[in-house]
Amino acid sequence: MKLLTILLATAALFSFASCGDTSAKSDSQSTASASQAIQVTATEYDKKYHDNEVAADNVYKDKKVAITGTVESINKDMLDDVYIQLTGGGEISMGVQCHLTDAQKAATIKKGSEITIVGTGGGMMATIPQVKDGVIQ
């Protein structure tokens, strides 16, 4: 439990590093981005990062990804930037943090919903796989 608390505190401290521009994209830009993105489920993304972070970075980091998964929670980090936690896979998984560019759209999302977020692979921060500059589809 103490390790989990330390990991959560560390993740919160460093989550601002993966936050990007908060300007909203138009729907047509978002749709075009989704078709050019690497399609992946949150479970697959999470598993690849926990299996081998270096290999996962080679596939996803700094590349456009369309990640689909179940909403575990809708949150704000220390800087008040919005992110959605998608359910990952495995016992030690805390899911995938998807940092968003549109806080208003995040306010309409419900826990347990299945959604797709298009963003940029952000690597792994304190054992939590990241997506930055995410747009909810």
Residue, then its C-alpha position, 0 to 999 in steps of 0.5 A: m500500500k505504501l508503494l502504491t501511495i509513493l507511485l501515485a504521488t510520483a505520478a502526480l508530480f510528473s504528470f504535468a510533463s506529459c501535458g501539452d497545448t490545451s487548444a481544441k482541434s476541430d472535429s474534421q481535424s480529429t477525424a483525419s488524425a484518427s484514420q492516420a493513427i496507430q489503432v490500439t486498445a488501452t489493454e494492449y498499450d498498457k501490456k506492451y509498456h509493462d512487458n518492455e518499455v523500450a520496445a513499446d517506446n519504439v512503437y508508440k512514443d511520439k507517434k499518433v495513436a488512437i487508443t480505445g478503452t473503458v473509462e476508469s476515471i476522469n481527473k485533474d492533475m496538480l496543474d488542473d489539466v484534465y486527463i482520463q484514466l483508461t483501464g489497463g490490463g494486469e494486476i499491477s496496472m494502474g491503467v493508461q493516462c490520457h491527457l486531454t486538450d478539451a476539458q469541456k468534452a471530458a466533462t461529458i464522459k461517464k465512468g465505465s464508458e468505452i471511448t477512443i482518444v487520439g493523441t501522441g504516445g507519451g511513453m511511461m511516467a512512474t510505471i503509468p503509460q501516457v498519451k498526451d494531447g488527446v482528443i476524445q472521438 
